[in-house]
Amino acid sequence: MKGSNRREIYDAVNLAGREMSASSVIFHSLMAEKFGLSVTDWRAWDLVIRHGPLTAGQLAGLTGLTPGAATGLIDRLAEAGVVRRAPDSSDRRKVLVESIQRPADQQRRGELFAPMLRAVEDLYEEYSDSQLKTIADFMTRMSVVLRDLTAGLN
């Protein structure tokens, strides 16, 4: 990173973020194709895997989509066979979306992600615990910013 004035640092971080974003979108687009999903559906499926079971409203909140758009997303995921709608055992009026954890899908996801996970862990070794905490904080806070901006686009 050339120079040390604040504007140059902002510009360098913004450029690095754009590069990482482009690489991430392309990577996840190709991963999604391997499961016959769009990149949006692929990332939403990951949210259901990590946070589910979820109501449509909860999925909307995690994505920044409107409830109607989240319902369409759930329809596509259900049609692809990666999630199902199930009654909420604590409130029969609610419907939950849960991932269908087919062993073949789990194995395939694991095989596809293994090289990336190894590479990322190798990269982590180059940073101190304090630096990794700062990176994690920035990424978490940036995710909130992006979700809020997504909601504003609806």
SEZAKE-220408 format. One record per atom (N, C-alpha, C, O): x, y, z. Coordinates in steps of 0.05 Angstrom, whole numbers, padded with zeros to 5 digits, always signed. Layout:
BEGIN
XYZ;...
//
This chain:
BEGIN
+00017-00023+00000;+00000+00000+00000;+00018+00025+00000;+00034+00029+00018;+00015+00041-00021;+00032+00064-00023;+00022+00086-00005;-00002+00089+00001;+00041+00102+00005;+00034+00125+00022;+00020+00118+00048;+00015+00094+00053;+00015+00138+00064;+00003+00132+00089;-00019+00152+00097;-00028+00152+00119;-00028+00168+00078;-00049+00186+00086;-00075+00171+00086;-00079+00151+00072;-00094+00181+00102;-00119+00166+00108;-00135+00161+00082;-00146+00139+00080;-00136+00180+00064;-00151+00176+00039;-00139+00153+00023;-00154+00137+00011;-00113+00152+00021;-00100+00130+00007;-00106+00103+00019;-00109+00083+00006;-00107+00103+00046;-00113+00078+00060;-00142+00070+00054;-00147+00046+00049;-00160+00089+00056;-00189+00083+00049;-00191+00072+00021;-00204+00052+00016;-00177+00085+00003;-00178+00076-00025;-00167+00048-00028;-00178+00032-00043;-00145+00042-00014;-00133+00015-00016;-00152-00006-00004;-00155-00028-00016;-00165+00000+00018;-00184-00018+00031;-00208-00022+00012;-00217-00045+00008;-00218+00000+00001;-00241-00003-00017;-00234-00020-00042;-00250-00037-00050;-00211-00015-00053;-00202-00031-00076;-00199-00061-00069;-00208-00078-00084;-00187-00066-00046;-00183-00094-00037;-00211-00107-00032;-00215-00130-00039;-00229-00092-00021;-00256-00102-00017;-00270-00109-00043;-00284-00129-00045;-00267-00091-00063;-00279-00096-00089;-00267-00121-00102;-00281-00137-00114;-00241-00124-00099;-00227-00148-00111;-00237-00173-00097;-00243-00193-00110;-00239-00172-00070;-00248-00196-00055;-00277-00202-00062;-00284-00225-00065;-00293-00181-00064;-00321-00185-00071;-00324-00198-00099;-00340-00217-00102;-00310-00188-00118;-00311-00200-00145;-00302-00229-00145;-00315-00246-00157;-00280-00235-00131;-00270-00262-00130;-00290-00280-00116;-00295-00303-00124;-00303-00270-00094;-00322-00286-00079;-00347-00291-00096;-00357-00314-00096;-00357-00271-00111;-00381-00275-00127;-00375-00296-00149;-00392-00314-00154;-00352-00294-00161;-00345-00313-00183;-00342-00341-00171;-00353-00361-00182;-00328-00344-00148;-00325-00370-00135;-00352-00382-00128;-00357-00405-00135;-00369-00366-00115;-00394-00377-00106;-00414-00382-00130;-00431-00400-00128;-00411-00367-00151;-00427-00372-00175;-00420-00399-00187;-00438-00414-00194;-00395-00405-00188;-00386-00431-00198;-00395-00454-00180;-00403-00476-00189;-00392-00449-00153;-00401-00470-00134;-00431-00474-00137;-00441-00497-00137;-00447-00453-00140;-00476-00455-00143;-00483-00471-00168;-00501-00488-00167;-00469-00466-00190;-00474-00481-00214;-00472-00511-00210;-00487-00526-00222;-00453-00519-00194;-00449-00548-00189;-00473-00561-00175;-00476-00585-00176;-00490-00544-00163;-00514-00554-00150;-00539-00546-00165;-00561-00550-00155;-00536-00534-00188;-00558-00525-00204;-00574-00502-00192;-00598-00499-00196;-00559-00485-00177;-00572-00462-00164;-00560-00435-00174;-00538-00435-00185;-00575-00414-00171;-00564-00387-00176;-00546-00380-00152;-00548-00393-00131;-00529-00361-00155;-00512-00353-00133;-00528-00343-00109;-00521-00348-00086;-00550-00328-00114;-00568-00319-00092;-00580-00342-00077;-00580-00343-00053;-00590-00362-00092;-00601-00386-00079;-00580-00401-00064;-00586-00411-00042;-00557-00404-00075;-00534-00418-00062;-00527-00405-00035;-00524-00419-00015;-00525-00379-00035;-00518-00365-00010;-00540-00366+00010;-00536-00369+00034;-00565-00365+00001;-00588-00367+00019;-00589-00395+00031;-00595-00398+00055;-00584-00416+00015;-00583-00443+00025;-00562-00445+00048;-00567-00458+00068;-00539-00432+00044;-00519-00432+00065;-00529-00419+00090;-00523-00428+00112;-00544-00397+00088;-00556-00385+00111;-00575-00404+00126;-00575-00405+00150;-00591-00418+00111;-00609-00438+00123;-00594-00460+00137;-00601-00469+00159;-00572-00469+00124;-00555-00490+00136;-00544-00480+00163;-00544-00494+00183;-00533-00455+00162;-00519-00444+00186;-00538-00435+00208;-00532-00437+00231;-00561-00423+00200;-00579-00410+00220;-00606-00424+00224;-00620-00418+00243;-00612-00443+00207;-00638-00455+00206;-00644-00474+00229;-00627-00480+00245;-00669-00483+00230;-00692-00476+00213;-00700-00446+00218;-00697-00436+00240;-00710-00434+00196;-00717-00406+00197;-00746-00402+00186;-00755-00417+00169;-00758-00381+00196;-00783-00372+00183;-00776-00356+00158;-00753-00348+00155;-00795-00352+00141;-00790-00335+00117;-00782-00307+00126;-00764-00295+00113;-00794-00297+00147;-00786-00270+00157;-00758-00269+00168;-00744-00249+00163;-00749-00290+00181;-00722-00291+00191;-00702-00293+00167;-00681-00279+00168;-00709-00308+00147;-00691-00310+00123;-00691-00282+00109;-00669-00274+00100;-00713-00269+00108;-00714-00242+00097;-00695-00224+00112;-00681-00208+00100;-00696-00225+00138;-00679-00209+00155;-00649-00214+00151;-00633-00196+00151;-00642-00240+00147;-00614-00247+00143;-00604-00239+00116;-00580-00235+00112;-00622-00237+00096;-00613-00230+00069;-00617-00201+00062;-00604-00190+00044;-00636-00187+00076;-00643-00160+00069;-00664-00159+00048;-00671-00138+00038;-00675-00183+00040;-00696-00184+00020;-00723-00178+00033;-00726-00180+00057;-00743-00170+00017;-00770-00167+00027;-00781-00194+00033;-00771-00214+00023;-00802-00196+00050;-00814-00222+00056;-00824-00236+00030;-00821-00260+00028;-00835-00221+00011;-00844-00233-00014;-00822-00244-00030;-00824-00266-00041;-00799-00230-00032;-00776-00240-00046;-00764-00264-00032;-00755-00283-00045;-00765-00264-00005;-00755-00287+00010;-00772-00312+00004;-00762-00334+00003;-00798-00308+00002;-00816-00330-00004;-00810-00342-00031;-00809-00366-00034;-00805-00325-00051;-00797-00334-00078;-00771-00350-00077;-00767-00370-00090;-00752-00340-00060;-00726-00353-00057;-00731-00381-00044;-00719-00400-00053;-00748-00382-00024;-00753-00408-00011;-00767-00427-00031;-00761-00451-00031;-00785-00417-00048;-00798-00434-00068;-00777-00446-00086;-00778-00470-00092;-00757-00430-00095;-00736-00440-00113;-00719-00461-00099;-00712-00482-00111;-00712-00456-00074;-00696-00475-00059;-00711-00501-00054;-00699-00523-00056;-00737-00499-00049;-00753-00523-00045;-00755-00539-00071;-00753-00563-00071;-00759-00524-00093;-00761-00538-00119;-00735-00551-00126;-00735-00572-00139;-00712-00539-00118;-00686-00552-00123;-00681-00575-00105;-00662-00591-00109;-00697-00579-00084;-00695-00602-00066;-00674-00598-00045;-00664-00618-00034;-00666-00573-00038;-00646-00569-00017;-00657-00559+00009;-00644-00560+00029;-00683-00550+00009;-00696-00543+00034;-00725-00554+00032;-00735-00562+00011;-00737-00555+00056;-00766-00562+00057;-00779-00544+00077;-00766-00533+00095;-00805-00541+00073;-00821-00526+00093;-00832-00546+00113;-00841-00568+00106;-00830-00539+00138;-00839-00557+00159;-00855-00541+00180;-00848-00518+00185;-00875-00552+00192;-00890-00538+00213;-00872-00533+00237;-00856-00550+00244;-00876-00510+00250;-00862-00504+00274;-00875-00519+00297;-00899-00514+00302;-00861-00536+00310;-00873-00552+00332;-00882-00535+00355;-00900-00544+00370;-00871-00511+00359;-00880-00494+00381;-00903-00475+00374;-00916-00464+00392;-00908-00472+00348;-00929-00454+00339;-00939-00464+00312;-00926-00458+00291;-00961-00478+00311;-00970-00491+00287;-00977-00471+00265;-00980-00479+00241;-00980-00445+00272;-00986-00425+00251;-00962-00418+00235;-00964-00408+00212;-00938-00424+00246;-00913-00417+00232;-00903-00440+00215;-00907-00464+00222;-00890-00433+00194;-00876-00453+00177;-00846-00446+00178;-00838-00423+00175;-00831-00467+00182;-00802-00463+00182;-00789-00474+00157;-00800-00493+00145;-00768-00462+00149;-00752-00472+00126;-00727-00486+00138;-00712-00473+00153;-00724-00511+00130;-00700-00525+00140;-00686-00538+00117;-00697-00546+00097;-00659-00540+00120;-00643-00552+00099;-00648-00582+00099;-00651-00595+00119;-00648-00593+00075;-00649-00622+00072;-00620-00630+00069;-00607-00626+00049;-00609-00642+00090;-00581-00649+00091;-00577-00677+00080;-00572-00697+00094;-00578-00678+00053;-00573-00704+00040;-00543-00710+00042;-00526-00693+00037;-00536-00734+00050;-00508-00742+00053;-00491-00735+00028;-00469-00726+00030;-00502-00740+00004;-00487-00735-00020;-00481-00705-00023;-00459-00697-00031;-00501-00688-00016;-00496-00659-00017;-00475-00650+00003;-00458-00634-00003;-00477-00661+00027;-00458-00654+00048;-00430-00662+00039;-00411-00646+00043;-00427-00686+00028;-00401-00695+00020;-00390-00677-00003;-00367-00669-00003;-00407-00672-00022;-00399-00655-00045;-00391-00627-00036;-00371-00617-00045;-00407-00615-00018;-00400-00588-00008;-00373-00590+00006;-00356-00572+00002;-00369-00610+00022;-00344-00613+00037;-00320-00616+00018;-00299-00603+00022;-00323-00632-00002;-00301-00636-00022;-00295-00610-00037;-00272-00604-00042;-00316-00596-00044;-00312-00571-00060;-00300-00549-00043;-00284-00533-00053;-00307-00548-00017;-00297-00527+00000;-00270-00533+00013;-00256-00515+00022;-00262-00558+00014;-00238-00566+00028;-00213-00550+00019;-00198-00540+00036;-00208-00548-00007;-00184-00533-00015;-00185-00503-00006;-00164-00492+00002;-00208-00491-00007;-00211-00463+00001;-00206-00461+00031;-00191-00443+00040;-00218-00479+00047;-00214-00478+00076;-00185-00482+00084;-00175-00468+00102;-00171-00500+00070;-00142-00503+00076;-00127-00478+00069;-00110-00469+00084;-00133-00466+00046;-00119-00441+00038;-00124-00418+00057;-00106-00403+00064;-00149-00416+00066;-00156-00394+00084;-00142-00398+00111;-00131-00379+00123;-00141-00423+00121;-00128-00428+00146;-00098-00422+00144;-00086-00413+00163;-00086-00428+00121;-00058-00421+00117;-00054-00391+00118;-00035-00381+00129;-00073-00377+00106;-00072-00348+00106;-00074-00337+00134;-00061-00318+00142;-00092-00348+00150;-00096-00339+00178;-00070-00341+00194;-00065-00324+00211;-00053-00360+00188;-00028-00364+00202;-00009-00340+00199;+00009-00336+00215;-00014-00323+00179;+00003-00300+00174;-00005-00276+00191;+00008-00255+00190;-00027-00278+00207;-00037-00256+00222;-00038-00264+00252;-00041-00287+00259;-00034-00243+00269;-00036-00247+00298;-00065-00251+00306;-00083-00245+00290;-00070-00261+00330;-00097-00264+00340;-00111-00237+00340;-00134-00235+00333;-00097-00216+00348;-00108-00189+00349;-00116-00180+00321;-00138-00168+00318;-00100-00185+00302;-00106-00177+00274;-00131-00192+00264;-00148-00181+00251;-00132-00218+00270;-00154-00234+00261;-00180-00225+00275;-00202-00225+00262;-00179-00217+00300;-00203-00206+00313;-00212-00180+00300;-00236-00176+00297;-00193-00164+00292;-00200-00139+00278;-00213-00145+00251;-00232-00132+00243;-00201-00164+00236;-00212-00172+00210;-00240-00183+00214;-00258-00176+00198;-00244-00200+00233;-00271-00212+00238;-00291-00190+00246;-00314-00191+00236;-00283-00171+00262;-00301-00149+00269;-00308-00133+00245;-00332-00127+00241;-00289-00126+00228;-00295-00111+00204;-00314-00126+00186;-00333-00115+00175;-00308-00152+00181;-00325-00167+00163;-00353-00170+00174;-00372-00169+00159;-00356-00174+00200;-00383-00176+00212;-00398-00150+00209;-00421-00150+00201;-00385-00128+00215;-00398-00102+00213;-00404-00095+00184;-00425-00083+00178;-00387-00102+00165;-00392-00097+00137;-00415-00114+00127;-00430-00104+00110;-00419-00138+00137;-00442-00154+00130;-00468-00140+00138;-00487-00141+00123;-00468-00128+00161;-00492-00113+00170;-00497-00090+00151;-00520-00085+00143;-00476-00075+00144;-00479-00052+00126;-00491-00062+00099;-00509-00049+00089;-00480-00084+00089;-00490-00093+00063;-00519-00103+00065;-00535-00099+00046;-00526-00117+00087;-00554-00126+00090;-00573-00102+00091;-00594-00102+00079;-00564-00081+00106;-00581-00057+00107;-00584-00043+00080;-00606-00034+00073;-00562-00042+00065;-00563-00030+00039;-00580-00047+00020;-00594-00036+00003;-00579-00073+00022;-00595-00091+00006;-00625-00086+00012;-00641-00084-00007;-00632-00083+00037;-00659-00077+00045;-00669-00051+00032;-00692-00048+00025;-00651-00032+00030;-00658-00006+00018;-00662-00008-00012;-00674+00010-00024;-00651-00028-00025;-00655-00032-00054;-00681-00044-00061;-00690-00042-00084;-00694-00057-00041;-00720-00071-00046;-00743-00051-00050;-00765-00059-00054;
//
